[in-house]
């Protein structure tokens, strides 16, 4: 199991909006021994921080986790991804997510449609564009949602010695998970996931999809940004518990993620979360996360113990684990976690 971290966003409780801050995050990631870095589309653009990462590191895998697909034309995404794969010497991974209807329509001002079917078409469009660039063949992609039929020499990039970037798809539900398994190079597992949901729902769908396309399991990558609770003092640990409770409540209010709660018999909790979220009563929502729910969704423990617990919980289910800490975590604690993961693996 490889272990990654996030840069340039707020998913790790930091900022990252300044070049100096990003440069520090990258230096720290290499120094501590992380295997890769991911950039989110939470409070910033997901691609721009990775250009700096490609320049400052020659070893870290870099990727978006995630870029919102339906907010962009496949042509736009194909271009920036192709460039980043070139600049990083083939280390870039394009992680795509669908987002939910309200964000696509009301935040991005883009049309919404059935997300799984549209994501499958989006990936086909990307591959058609990259194929045209790589071979010089006429671009002629005609789908239900996207049409790409014009590519003149002036707008065709020079051949990329590293080829097209790998594409991963973020998924929770069965339909999108199947799209990832049948169409993509990997699966970005949502942070609102449990070991039981992975083993009983996600993994069987992935195995079926890979069998259908006759792909070996080791050709397909699974990445999980898992919630982690840790801290080297009682005060910091308590703060971590509070922030993770808030994050679980936030995700639990989203109808698209209800299936995870249903599997554990907690469907009524989603109903209450959703009702309270419409009132903006986030404090009450957080209070509904008891210790059983908390322990199911998050790996917790002292910094020198939590790395081993991550491997014990997710070994054999995921290939890469990204530390998801919606609170600041100091370098000594992160180093201890990495050491714990590597000691076991």
Backbone as numpy.savetxt, mean C-alpha at the origin, in Angstrom:
# Nx Ny Nz CAx CAy CAz Cx Cy Cz
10.94 -12.65 5.15 10.09 -11.45 5.15 10.97 -10.21 5.15
10.75 -9.32 4.18 11.46 -8.05 4.14 10.65 -6.99 4.87
11.34 -5.96 5.32 10.66 -4.93 6.12 10.92 -3.56 5.52
9.84 -2.79 5.35 9.88 -1.50 4.68 9.37 -0.40 5.59
9.52 0.84 5.12 9.02 2.00 5.85 8.38 2.97 4.86
7.73 4.00 5.37 7.07 5.00 4.55 7.84 6.32 4.59
7.75 7.08 3.51 8.35 8.41 3.45 7.35 9.40 2.87
7.55 10.65 3.24 6.85 11.73 2.56 5.39 11.93 2.86
4.84 11.20 3.83 3.43 11.35 4.13 3.16 11.42 5.60
1.93 11.15 5.99 1.57 11.23 7.40 1.24 9.87 8.00
1.41 8.80 7.21 1.03 7.47 7.68 1.92 6.99 8.82
3.12 7.59 8.92 4.04 7.21 10.00 4.11 8.27 11.09
3.14 9.18 11.08 3.09 10.20 12.12 4.06 11.34 11.91
4.67 11.41 10.71 5.60 12.50 10.42 5.08 13.32 9.26
5.85 14.33 8.88 5.46 15.18 7.76 6.09 14.71 6.47
7.21 15.33 6.11 7.88 14.91 4.89 7.64 15.82 3.72
7.15 17.04 3.97 6.85 17.95 2.89 8.03 18.77 2.42
9.16 18.70 3.11 10.34 19.45 2.71 11.40 18.49 2.20
12.20 18.97 1.25 13.23 18.10 0.67 14.23 17.64 1.72
14.56 18.54 2.65 15.49 18.16 3.70 14.96 17.05 4.58
13.66 17.11 4.89 13.03 16.07 5.71 13.03 14.74 4.96
12.68 14.79 3.67 12.68 13.57 2.86 14.08 12.96 2.79
15.08 13.82 2.58 16.46 13.33 2.50 16.86 12.65 3.81
16.46 13.24 4.93 16.76 12.63 6.23 16.06 11.28 6.38
14.80 11.20 5.94 14.07 9.94 6.03 14.76 8.84 5.22
15.28 9.21 4.05 15.95 8.22 3.20 17.27 7.77 3.80
18.04 8.73 4.32 19.30 8.36 4.96 19.05 7.43 6.14
18.03 7.75 6.90 17.71 6.93 8.07 17.26 5.53 7.65
16.44 5.45 6.60 15.96 4.15 6.12 17.13 3.25 5.73
18.10 3.81 5.04 19.27 3.01 4.65 20.12 2.64 5.87
20.32 3.61 6.75 21.16 3.38 7.92 20.57 2.30 8.82
19.26 2.30 8.99 18.63 1.34 9.87 18.49 -0.04 9.24
18.61 -0.11 7.93 18.56 -1.41 7.27 17.21 -1.80 6.69
16.34 -0.82 6.43 15.08 -1.14 5.76 15.37 -1.65 4.35
14.48 -2.48 3.84 14.64 -3.03 2.50 14.02 -2.14 1.42
13.05 -1.32 1.80 12.39 -0.48 0.81 11.62 0.64 1.46
11.20 1.60 0.62 10.39 2.73 1.10 9.18 2.88 0.18
8.07 3.28 0.80 6.82 3.49 0.07 6.35 4.91 0.29
5.76 5.49 -0.72 5.20 6.83 -0.64 3.70 6.74 -0.81
2.96 7.42 0.05 1.50 7.33 0.04 0.86 8.55 -0.62
-0.39 8.39 -1.01 -1.17 9.54 -1.48 -2.21 9.87 -0.40
-1.69 10.30 0.74 -2.55 10.68 1.85 -2.61 12.19 1.96
-1.47 12.82 2.11 -1.45 14.28 2.21 -0.54 14.91 1.17
0.09 14.10 0.31 0.97 14.62 -0.73 0.89 13.77 -1.98
1.53 14.26 -3.03 1.64 13.49 -4.26 2.47 12.23 -3.97
2.08 11.07 -4.50 2.80 9.84 -4.17 4.08 9.63 -4.98
4.21 10.30 -6.12 5.34 10.04 -7.00 6.56 10.93 -6.70
6.33 12.19 -6.38 7.45 13.13 -6.25 8.50 12.72 -5.21
8.11 12.25 -4.02 9.15 11.84 -3.06 10.04 10.72 -3.57
9.52 9.91 -4.49 10.29 8.76 -4.96 11.36 9.15 -5.97
11.22 10.32 -6.59 12.29 10.80 -7.45 13.54 11.07 -6.62
13.33 11.69 -5.46 14.45 11.93 -4.55 15.01 10.61 -4.03
14.12 9.67 -3.74 14.57 8.36 -3.26 15.41 7.64 -4.30
15.02 7.74 -5.56 15.78 7.10 -6.63 17.17 7.70 -6.74
17.29 9.00 -6.45 18.58 9.68 -6.55 19.46 9.43 -5.33
18.86 9.39 -4.15 19.64 9.32 -2.91 20.01 7.90 -2.49
19.31 6.90 -3.01 19.62 5.51 -2.63 19.79 4.66 -3.88
20.76 3.76 -3.84 20.97 2.85 -4.96 20.54 1.43 -4.62
20.00 1.25 -3.42 19.65 -0.10 -2.97 18.18 -0.27 -2.58
17.55 0.75 -2.04 16.18 0.61 -1.55 15.20 0.38 -2.69
14.29 -0.57 -2.52 13.14 -0.64 -3.42 12.27 0.57 -3.13
11.70 1.18 -4.17 10.83 2.33 -3.99 9.48 2.05 -4.66
8.41 2.57 -4.06 7.11 2.32 -4.65 6.02 3.20 -4.09
4.90 3.27 -4.79 3.73 4.00 -4.32 2.80 3.03 -3.61
2.32 3.43 -2.45 1.41 2.57 -1.70 0.39 3.43 -0.96
-0.52 4.00 -1.73 -0.72 3.77 -3.16 -0.89 5.10 -3.89
-0.86 5.00 -5.25 -1.31 6.08 -6.10 -2.75 5.77 -6.49
-3.62 6.78 -6.46 -5.03 6.56 -6.77 -5.19 6.48 -8.29
-5.53 5.29 -8.77 -5.58 5.06 -10.21 -6.64 5.92 -10.89
-7.85 5.93 -10.34 -8.96 6.54 -11.06 -8.93 8.06 -11.03
-7.96 8.63 -10.32 -7.76 10.07 -10.35 -6.89 10.49 -11.52
-6.35 9.51 -12.27 -5.37 9.79 -13.32 -5.70 8.99 -14.58
-5.35 9.56 -15.71 -5.39 8.81 -16.96 -4.31 7.74 -16.94
-4.56 6.56 -17.50 -3.50 5.57 -17.62 -2.25 6.09 -18.33
-2.42 7.00 -19.29 -1.26 7.55 -19.99 -0.38 8.36 -19.04
-0.99 9.16 -18.18 -0.24 9.94 -17.21 0.52 9.03 -16.25
-0.17 8.02 -15.74 0.46 7.08 -14.82 1.56 6.28 -15.50
1.32 5.87 -16.73 2.33 5.11 -17.46 3.61 5.91 -17.62
3.48 7.21 -17.90 4.67 8.04 -18.15 5.50 8.24 -16.89
4.86 8.64 -15.80 5.62 8.91 -14.57 6.22 7.62 -14.01
5.51 6.51 -14.15 6.01 5.23 -13.65 7.20 4.75 -14.48
7.11 4.91 -15.78 8.20 4.51 -16.67 9.45 5.31 -16.35
9.28 6.62 -16.13 10.42 7.47 -15.77 11.05 7.05 -14.45
10.21 6.82 -13.44 10.74 6.45 -12.13 11.46 5.11 -12.18
10.98 4.19 -13.01 11.67 2.92 -13.12 13.03 3.10 -13.80
13.09 4.05 -14.73 14.37 4.35 -15.37 15.33 5.01 -14.39
14.85 6.04 -13.70 15.70 6.80 -12.78 16.21 5.93 -11.63
15.43 4.92 -11.24 15.81 4.08 -10.10 16.51 2.79 -10.51
16.85 2.67 -11.79 17.51 1.45 -12.28 16.68 0.20 -12.03
15.37 0.33 -12.28 14.49 -0.82 -12.18 13.98 -1.15 -10.80
14.11 -0.23 -9.84 13.70 -0.52 -8.46 12.31 0.00 -8.12
11.62 0.59 -9.10 10.32 1.19 -8.82 9.18 0.19 -8.96
8.22 0.27 -8.03 7.00 -0.53 -8.07 5.81 0.42 -8.08
4.94 0.25 -9.05 3.73 1.07 -9.14 2.62 0.39 -8.36
2.30 0.94 -7.18 1.19 0.44 -6.38 -0.04 1.28 -6.64
-1.12 0.65 -7.07 -2.35 1.35 -7.44 -3.48 1.00 -6.48
-4.32 1.99 -6.20 -5.51 1.76 -5.39 -6.70 2.44 -6.05
-7.89 1.97 -5.73 -9.10 2.52 -6.37 -9.68 3.71 -5.61
-9.41 3.79 -4.29 -10.11 4.75 -3.41 -11.61 4.44 -3.41
-12.39 5.23 -2.73 -13.83 5.01 -2.66 -14.55 6.08 -3.47
-15.81 5.85 -3.72 -16.59 6.70 -4.64 -16.58 8.17 -4.24
-16.77 8.45 -2.94 -16.85 9.85 -2.51 -15.58 10.62 -2.86
-14.42 9.99 -2.67 -13.16 10.67 -2.95 -12.95 10.84 -4.46
-13.28 9.83 -5.24 -13.09 9.94 -6.69 -13.98 11.03 -7.27
-15.23 11.05 -6.86 -16.17 12.01 -7.43 -16.06 13.40 -6.81
-15.94 13.47 -5.48 -16.04 14.76 -4.81 -14.69 15.41 -4.53
-13.62 14.60 -4.38 -12.30 15.19 -4.14 -11.52 15.35 -5.44
-11.53 14.30 -6.27 -10.77 14.36 -7.52 -11.60 14.87 -8.71
-12.94 14.88 -8.56 -13.78 15.35 -9.65 -13.75 14.45 -10.86
-13.63 13.14 -10.64 -13.54 12.17 -11.72 -14.73 11.21 -11.65
-15.05 10.55 -12.77 -16.20 9.64 -12.77 -15.92 8.35 -12.00
-16.96 7.79 -11.44 -16.86 6.53 -10.70 -17.54 5.43 -11.48
-17.02 4.23 -11.35 -17.65 3.05 -11.94 -17.20 1.84 -11.14
-17.74 0.67 -11.48 -17.41 -0.56 -10.74 -15.89 -0.70 -10.64
-15.33 -0.64 -9.42 -13.87 -0.49 -9.30 -13.05 -1.69 -9.75
-13.48 -2.91 -9.48 -12.66 -4.07 -9.84 -12.53 -4.20 -11.36
-13.64 -4.10 -12.06 -13.61 -4.20 -13.52 -12.78 -3.06 -14.12
-12.93 -1.87 -13.56 -12.20 -0.72 -14.09 -10.71 -0.85 -13.81
-10.33 -1.38 -12.64 -8.91 -1.55 -12.33 -8.28 -2.55 -13.29
-8.98 -3.62 -13.60 -8.45 -4.60 -14.55 -8.20 -3.95 -15.90
-9.13 -3.12 -16.34 -8.95 -2.42 -17.61 -7.81 -1.41 -17.53
-7.69 -0.75 -16.40 -6.62 0.23 -16.20 -5.25 -0.44 -16.38
-5.08 -1.61 -15.78 -3.81 -2.32 -15.90 -3.56 -2.75 -17.34
-4.60 -3.21 -18.02 -4.43 -3.58 -19.43 -4.02 -2.37 -20.26
-4.59 -1.21 -19.94 -4.23 0.01 -20.67 -2.76 0.36 -20.44
-2.31 0.27 -19.19 -0.90 0.55 -18.89 0.02 -0.35 -19.71
-0.29 -1.62 -19.74 0.57 -2.57 -20.44 0.54 -2.33 -21.96
-0.61 -1.91 -22.47 -0.70 -1.60 -23.89 0.18 -0.39 -24.23
0.16 0.61 -23.38 0.99 1.81 -23.59 2.46 1.46 -23.52
2.86 0.74 -22.48 4.27 0.36 -22.34 4.71 -0.54 -23.49
3.85 -1.42 -23.93 4.19 -2.29 -25.06 4.46 -1.46 -26.31
3.64 -0.46 -26.54 3.83 0.40 -27.70 5.17 1.12 -27.63
5.53 1.60 -26.44 6.81 2.30 -26.28 7.99 1.35 -26.49
7.84 0.14 -26.00 8.95 -0.80 -26.04 9.17 -1.40 -27.43
8.11 -1.55 -28.21 8.20 -2.24 -29.49 8.05 -1.33 -30.70
7.49 -0.14 -30.49 7.20 0.74 -31.63 5.92 0.38 -32.35
5.20 -0.63 -31.85 3.95 -1.02 -32.48 2.88 0.04 -32.25
1.91 0.09 -33.15 0.83 1.05 -33.05 0.06 0.87 -31.74
-0.23 1.98 -31.08 -1.03 1.94 -29.86 -2.50 1.89 -30.24
-3.18 0.84 -29.81 -4.58 0.69 -30.18 -5.33 -0.01 -29.05
-5.50 0.72 -27.95 -6.23 0.16 -26.81 -7.62 0.76 -26.77
-8.63 -0.08 -26.76 -10.03 0.39 -26.75 -10.78 -0.40 -25.68
-11.06 0.25 -24.57 -11.78 -0.38 -23.49 -13.09 0.32 -23.23
-13.77 -0.12 -22.18 -15.04 0.51 -21.82 -14.82 1.89 -21.23
-13.74 2.06 -20.47 -13.48 3.31 -19.77 -12.35 4.13 -20.39
-11.40 3.46 -21.03 -10.20 4.15 -21.52 -9.94 3.78 -22.98
-9.60 4.82 -23.75 -9.20 4.65 -25.14 -7.84 5.32 -25.33
-6.88 4.56 -25.86 -5.56 5.12 -26.17 -5.18 4.62 -27.56
-5.30 5.51 -28.54 -5.07 5.09 -29.92 -4.11 6.01 -30.67
-3.44 6.92 -29.96 -2.51 7.83 -30.61 -1.18 7.84 -29.87
-0.10 7.54 -30.58 1.23 7.65 -30.03 2.19 7.98 -31.17
2.60 9.23 -31.24 3.51 9.68 -32.28 4.94 9.62 -31.77
5.95 9.56 -32.66 7.34 9.41 -32.22 7.80 10.47 -31.23
7.31 11.69 -31.36 7.74 12.77 -30.47 7.40 12.48 -29.01
6.32 11.75 -28.79 5.85 11.51 -27.43 6.19 10.11 -26.92
6.96 9.38 -27.67 7.34 8.03 -27.27 8.69 8.07 -26.57
8.79 7.61 -25.31 10.06 7.65 -24.58 11.11 6.76 -25.25
12.37 7.07 -24.95 13.44 6.20 -25.40 13.32 4.84 -24.70
13.85 3.79 -25.31 13.77 2.46 -24.67 14.33 2.48 -23.26
13.62 1.82 -22.37 14.01 1.73 -20.97 14.77 0.41 -20.75
16.05 0.47 -20.38 16.81 -0.78 -20.23 16.28 -1.68 -19.12
15.43 -1.13 -18.26 14.92 -1.91 -17.12 13.50 -2.40 -17.37
12.93 -2.05 -18.51 11.60 -2.52 -18.84 10.51 -1.76 -18.11
9.33 -2.29 -18.22 8.17 -1.67 -17.57 8.21 -1.92 -16.07
7.65 -1.01 -15.28 7.64 -1.23 -13.83 6.68 -2.34 -13.44
6.95 -2.93 -12.30 6.01 -3.89 -11.74 4.78 -3.15 -11.23
3.63 -3.78 -11.35 2.36 -3.19 -10.93 1.78 -4.02 -9.80
1.43 -3.34 -8.72 0.75 -4.00 -7.61 -0.58 -3.30 -7.37
-1.55 -4.04 -6.88 -2.90 -3.51 -6.66 -3.26 -3.65 -5.19
-3.79 -2.57 -4.63 -4.27 -2.59 -3.25 -5.68 -3.16 -3.21
-5.92 -4.05 -2.26 -7.23 -4.70 -2.21 -7.57 -5.14 -0.80
-8.86 -5.18 -0.53 -9.41 -5.79 0.68 -10.43 -6.85 0.28
-11.40 -6.45 -0.53 -12.48 -7.35 -0.92 -12.05 -8.40 -1.93
-12.86 -9.45 -2.07 -12.52 -10.57 -2.96 -12.36 -10.16 -4.42
-13.21 -9.27 -4.94 -13.14 -8.93 -6.35 -11.83 -8.25 -6.70
-11.42 -7.26 -5.91 -10.19 -6.55 -6.22 -8.98 -7.43 -5.95
-9.06 -8.29 -4.94 -7.97 -9.22 -4.68 -7.77 -10.15 -5.88
-8.88 -10.60 -6.48 -8.79 -11.46 -7.66 -8.17 -10.72 -8.83
-8.48 -9.43 -8.98 -7.87 -8.63 -10.04 -6.36 -8.59 -9.86
-5.92 -8.36 -8.63 -4.48 -8.33 -8.36 -3.83 -9.65 -8.72
-4.46 -10.75 -8.32 -3.87 -12.07 -8.55 -3.84 -12.45 -10.02
-4.83 -11.99 -10.78 -4.92 -12.37 -12.19 -4.25 -11.39 -13.14
-4.04 -10.13 -12.68 -3.58 -9.11 -13.62 -2.26 -8.45 -13.24
-1.92 -8.45 -11.95 -0.80 -7.64 -11.48 0.40 -8.49 -11.09
1.45 -7.80 -10.66 2.67 -8.47 -10.20 2.68 -8.67 -8.69
1.67 -8.12 -8.02 1.63 -8.27 -6.58 0.40 -7.65 -5.98
0.24 -7.87 -4.69 -0.92 -7.39 -3.94 -0.45 -6.51 -2.79
-1.03 -5.32 -2.70 -0.83 -4.45 -1.55 -2.00 -4.66 -0.61
-1.75 -5.32 0.48 -2.81 -5.65 1.43 -3.11 -4.42 2.27
-4.37 -4.16 2.48 -4.75 -2.97 3.25 -4.40 -3.15 4.72
-4.06 -2.04 5.38 -3.70 -2.08 6.79 -4.83 -2.56 7.68
-6.07 -2.44 7.21 -7.22 -2.91 7.99 -7.48 -4.38 7.63
-6.56 -5.22 8.03 -6.62 -6.64 7.71 -6.11 -7.41 8.93
-6.57 -8.61 9.09 -6.13 -9.45 10.20 -5.50 -10.73 9.66
-4.79 -11.43 10.53 -4.19 -12.71 10.13 -5.28 -13.67 9.66
-6.38 -13.72 10.36 -7.45 -14.65 9.98 -8.02 -14.29 8.61
-8.24 -13.01 8.36 -8.77 -12.59 7.05 -7.79 -12.94 5.94
-6.50 -12.74 6.21 -5.48 -13.08 5.22 -5.53 -14.58 4.90
-5.53 -15.41 5.93 -5.42 -16.85 5.72 -6.70 -17.46 5.17
-7.87 -16.93 5.57 -9.13 -17.55 5.17 -9.74 -16.94 3.91
-9.41 -15.68 3.61 -10.03 -15.00 2.47 -8.99 -14.62 1.41
-7.97 -13.85 1.81 -7.04 -13.29 0.83 -6.18 -14.36 0.15
-5.51 -15.18 0.93 -4.56 -16.15 0.38 -5.24 -17.14 -0.58
-6.39 -17.71 -0.24 -7.03 -18.62 -1.20 -7.37 -17.96 -2.54
-7.78 -16.69 -2.51 -8.10 -15.98 -3.75 -6.83 -15.77 -4.58
-5.75 -15.39 -3.90 -4.47 -15.20 -4.59 -4.00 -16.50 -5.22
-4.08 -17.58 -4.47 -3.63 -18.87 -4.99 -4.46 -19.30 -6.20
-5.76 -19.05 -6.16 -6.62 -19.42 -7.29 -6.28 -18.59 -8.51
-6.06 -17.29 -8.32 -5.74 -16.42 -9.44 -4.41 -16.77 -10.07
-3.42 -17.06 -9.24 -2.10 -17.43 -9.77 -2.16 -18.77 -10.50
-2.96 -19.68 -9.99 -3.11 -20.97 -10.65 -3.75 -20.80 -12.02
-4.73 -19.91 -12.11 -5.42 -19.67 -13.37 -4.47 -19.10 -14.43
-3.57 -18.21 -14.01 -2.63 -17.63 -14.98 -1.33 -18.42 -15.08
-1.24 -19.53 -14.29 -0.07 -20.40 -14.30 1.20 -19.66 -13.88
1.05 -18.91 -12.82 2.18 -18.20 -12.23 2.63 -18.91 -10.97
3.94 -18.95 -10.77 4.48 -19.48 -9.52 4.27 -18.46 -8.41
4.09 -18.94 -7.19 3.86 -18.04 -6.06 5.01 -17.08 -5.85
6.25 -17.52 -6.09 7.39 -16.64 -5.84 7.56 -15.58 -6.93
6.70 -15.61 -7.95 6.71 -14.55 -8.97 5.78 -13.40 -8.59
5.04 -13.58 -7.52 4.01 -12.63 -7.10 4.34 -12.15 -5.69
4.31 -10.84 -5.48 4.71 -10.28 -4.19 3.50 -9.77 -3.41
3.51 -10.02 -2.10 2.46 -9.50 -1.22 3.09 -8.57 -0.18
2.51 -7.40 -0.03 3.04 -6.37 0.87 1.94 -5.98 1.85
2.28 -5.94 3.12 1.28 -5.62 4.15 1.77 -4.49 5.04
1.09 -3.33 5.00 1.42 -2.26 5.94 0.69 -2.50 7.26
1.34 -3.22 8.15 0.67 -3.66 9.37 0.76 -2.66 10.50
-0.34 -2.48 11.21 -0.37 -1.59 12.37 0.47 -2.18 13.50
1.34 -1.34 14.03 2.25 -1.76 15.09 2.11 -0.81 16.27
2.03 -1.38 17.47 1.98 -0.59 18.70 3.25 -0.85 19.49
4.04 0.20 19.70 5.25 0.03 20.49 5.69 1.39 21.03
6.66 1.36 21.90 7.20 2.58 22.49 8.16 2.21 23.60
9.17 3.05 23.80 10.20 2.72 24.78 9.93 3.31 26.16
8.82 4.03 26.31 8.39 4.52 27.61 6.89 4.27 27.74
6.39 4.30 28.96 4.96 4.10 29.16 4.14 5.17 28.44
4.64 6.40 28.48 3.91 7.50 27.84 3.84 7.31 26.33
4.96 6.93 25.72 4.97 6.73 24.28 4.14 5.52 23.88
4.19 4.49 24.67 3.39 3.31 24.38 1.89 3.64 24.45
1.50 4.39 25.46 0.09 4.77 25.61 -0.36 5.63 24.43
0.52 6.50 23.97 0.18 7.34 22.81 0.00 6.47 21.57
0.84 5.47 21.42 0.74 4.56 20.28 -0.60 3.82 20.32
-0.98 3.34 21.50 -2.26 2.63 21.64 -3.41 3.52 21.21
-3.41 4.77 21.68 -4.49 5.70 21.35 -4.57 5.96 19.86
-3.43 6.20 19.22 -3.43 6.53 17.79 -3.85 5.33 16.94
-3.45 4.15 17.33 -3.84 2.96 16.58 -5.33 2.68 16.76
-5.85 2.88 17.97 -7.30 2.74 18.17 -8.06 3.69 17.23
-7.59 4.92 17.12 -8.23 5.89 16.23 -8.20 5.42 14.78
-7.07 4.86 14.36 -6.93 4.42 12.98 -7.86 3.25 12.68
-7.95 2.32 13.62 -8.85 1.18 13.43 -10.30 1.65 13.34
-10.70 2.58 14.21 -12.06 3.11 14.17 -12.35 3.81 12.85
-11.37 4.57 12.35 -11.53 5.27 11.08 -11.78 4.28 9.94
-10.95 3.25 9.86 -11.13 2.26 8.80 -12.42 1.46 9.01
-12.73 1.16 10.25 -13.91 0.35 10.53 -15.21 1.00 10.14
-15.21 2.32 9.98 -16.42 3.04 9.58 -16.67 2.98 8.08
-15.70 2.49 7.31 -15.81 2.47 5.86 -16.54 1.21 5.40
-17.65 1.35 4.68 -18.42 0.17 4.26 -17.60 -0.84 3.46
-16.64 -0.38 2.68 -15.85 -1.29 1.85 -15.01 -2.26 2.68
-14.78 -1.91 3.96 -13.93 -2.76 4.80 -14.73 -3.58 5.81
-16.04 -3.53 5.70 -16.89 -4.21 6.69 -16.65 -5.71 6.72
-16.31 -6.28 5.57 -16.16 -7.74 5.49 -15.13 -8.26 6.47
-14.11 -7.47 6.76 -13.08 -7.91 7.72 -13.70 -8.04 9.10
-14.50 -7.06 9.50 -15.17 -7.12 10.80 -16.20 -8.24 10.83
-16.92 -8.42 9.72 -17.93 -9.48 9.67 -17.31 -10.85 9.93
-16.13 -11.09 9.38 -15.48 -12.38 9.53 -15.25 -12.71 11.00
-14.99 -11.67 11.80 -14.73 -11.86 13.23 -15.99 -11.72 14.08
-17.14 -11.56 13.43 -18.38 -11.41 14.17 -18.58 -10.02 14.74
-17.93 -9.02 14.15 -17.99 -7.65 14.65 -18.71 -6.71 13.68
-19.62 -7.26 12.89 -20.33 -6.43 11.92 -21.10 -5.29 12.55
-21.68 -5.52 13.73 -22.43 -4.46 14.41 -21.52 -3.30 14.78
-20.25 -3.59 14.98 -19.31 -2.53 15.32 -19.16 -1.58 14.13
-19.12 -2.13 12.92 -19.06 -1.27 11.74 -20.29 -0.37 11.66
-21.46 -0.94 11.92 -22.70 -0.15 11.85 -22.63 1.04 12.79
-22.13 0.82 14.00 -22.02 1.90 14.97 -20.93 2.89 14.56
-19.80 2.39 14.07 -18.74 3.27 13.59 -19.27 4.20 12.49
-19.98 3.61 11.55 -20.46 4.39 10.41 -21.45 5.47 10.88
-22.33 5.09 11.81 -23.30 6.07 12.33 -22.59 7.22 13.03
-21.61 6.89 13.87 -20.91 7.93 14.62 -20.03 8.79 13.71
-19.46 8.18 12.67 -18.61 8.96 11.76 -19.41 10.02 11.03
-20.66 9.73 10.73 -21.49 10.71 10.03 -21.80 11.90 10.93
-21.71 11.67 12.25 -21.88 12.76 13.21 -20.56 13.43 13.56
-19.47 12.84 13.10 -18.14 13.38 13.43 -17.71 13.08 14.85
-18.30 12.04 15.45 -18.00 11.70 16.84 -16.85 10.70 16.91
-15.65 11.15 16.56 -14.49 10.26 16.48 -14.04 9.79 17.87
-14.24 10.60 18.88 -13.82 10.21 20.23 -14.59 8.98 20.71
-15.92 8.98 20.50 -16.72 7.84 20.90 -16.34 6.60 20.10
-16.06 6.78 18.81 -15.65 5.65 17.96 -14.39 4.99 18.51
-13.42 5.82 18.88 -12.16 5.29 19.39 -12.38 4.48 20.66
-13.30 4.94 21.50 -13.59 4.24 22.75 -14.22 2.88 22.56
-14.75 2.60 21.38 -15.38 1.31 21.12 -14.38 0.21 20.77
-13.13 0.58 20.56 -12.10 -0.40 20.23 -11.59 -1.03 21.52
-12.08 -2.22 21.84 -11.62 -2.88 23.06 -10.29 -3.60 22.80
-9.75 -4.22 23.83 -8.43 -4.85 23.71 -8.44 -6.01 22.73
-9.56 -6.73 22.64 -9.63 -7.86 21.72 -9.52 -7.39 20.27
-10.27 -6.35 19.93 -10.21 -5.78 18.57 -8.82 -5.21 18.31
-8.29 -4.50 19.29 -6.97 -3.89 19.13 -5.90 -4.94 18.86
-5.89 -6.01 19.63 -4.88 -7.05 19.47 -5.04 -7.83 18.18
-6.26 -7.86 17.65 -6.51 -8.57 16.40 -5.95 -7.80 15.21
-6.05 -6.48 15.26 -5.63 -5.66 14.12 -4.20 -5.14 14.23
-3.61 -5.15 15.40 -2.28 -4.57 15.57 -1.35 -5.54 16.29
-0.08 -5.48 15.91 0.96 -6.23 16.62 1.55 -5.30 17.66
1.62 -5.72 18.89 2.06 -4.83 19.95 3.15 -5.46 20.79
3.92 -4.59 21.43 4.98 -5.06 22.31 6.11 -4.06 22.38
7.05 -4.31 23.26 8.24 -3.46 23.36 9.02 -3.53 22.06
9.80 -2.48 21.73 10.54 -2.47 20.46 11.41 -3.71 20.24
12.00 -4.25 21.29 12.89 -5.40 21.12 12.14 -6.72 21.03
10.81 -6.67 21.14 10.01 -7.90 21.06 9.04 -7.90 19.89
8.65 -6.73 19.42 7.57 -6.66 18.45 8.00 -7.18 17.07
9.29 -7.07 16.73 9.75 -7.60 15.45 9.53 -9.10 15.35
9.88 -9.81 16.40 9.66 -11.26 16.42 8.16 -11.58 16.31
7.32 -10.79 16.96 5.88 -11.03 16.93 5.31 -10.78 15.53
5.87 -9.82 14.80 5.44 -9.58 13.43 5.68 -10.81 12.58
6.87 -11.37 12.69 7.20 -12.57 11.90 6.33 -13.74 12.32
6.13 -13.92 13.61 5.32 -15.04 14.09 3.88 -14.96 13.57
3.37 -13.73 13.45 1.98 -13.58 13.03 1.81 -13.69 11.52
2.79 -13.19 10.76 2.57 -13.04 9.32 3.52 -13.84 8.43
4.45 -14.58 8.99 5.36 -15.39 8.18 4.55 -16.39 7.36
4.86 -16.49 6.07 4.15 -17.39 5.18 2.91 -16.79 4.57
2.47 -15.64 5.11 1.28 -14.98 4.56 1.64 -13.76 3.73
2.72 -13.06 4.08 3.14 -11.87 3.33 4.64 -11.94 3.08
5.07 -11.29 2.00 6.49 -11.27 1.64 7.21 -10.06 2.21
6.50 -8.95 2.30 7.09 -7.72 2.82 6.13 -7.13 3.85
6.70 -6.60 4.92 5.90 -5.97 5.98 6.36 -4.53 6.11
5.41 -3.61 6.00 5.71 -2.18 6.15 5.23 -1.71 7.51
6.12 -1.07 8.26 5.72 -0.56 9.57 4.67 0.53 9.40
3.49 0.30 9.94 2.41 1.28 9.90 2.22 1.80 11.32
2.80 2.94 11.60 2.74 3.54 12.94 2.20 4.95 12.81
0.92 5.17 12.99 0.34 6.52 12.86 0.69 7.42 14.04
1.95 7.36 14.42 2.51 8.17 15.51 4.02 8.17 15.29
4.74 9.17 15.78 6.20 9.19 15.58 6.87 8.05 16.34
7.84 7.42 15.67 8.59 6.32 16.26 10.07 6.62 16.09
10.81 6.65 17.19 12.22 7.06 17.09 13.07 5.98 16.44
14.27 6.37 16.03 15.14 5.49 15.26 15.59 4.27 16.06
15.82 4.43 17.35 16.26 3.29 18.16 15.19 2.21 18.20
13.93 2.64 18.31 12.82 1.68 18.34 12.70 0.98 17.00
12.82 1.73 15.91 12.70 1.12 14.59 13.86 0.15 14.33
15.05 0.53 14.77 16.21 -0.35 14.61 15.99 -1.66 15.37
15.41 -1.57 16.56 15.17 -2.78 17.36 14.15 -3.69 16.68
13.14 -3.08 16.02 12.13 -3.87 15.31 12.77 -4.60 14.14
13.59 -3.87 13.36 14.25 -4.48 12.21 15.14 -5.63 12.67
15.88 -5.42 13.74 16.76 -6.47 14.26 15.96 -7.69 14.67
14.77 -7.45 15.26 13.93 -8.57 15.68 13.39 -9.36 14.50
13.00 -8.66 13.43 12.51 -9.35 12.24 13.62 -10.18 11.61
14.80 -9.60 11.49 15.90 -10.29 10.82 16.44 -11.44 11.66
16.35 -11.32 12.96 16.81 -12.42 13.82 15.98 -13.67 13.59
14.70 -13.49 13.30 13.83 -14.63 13.08 13.94 -15.15 11.66
13.99 -14.22 10.69 13.96 -14.66 9.30 15.27 -15.28 8.90
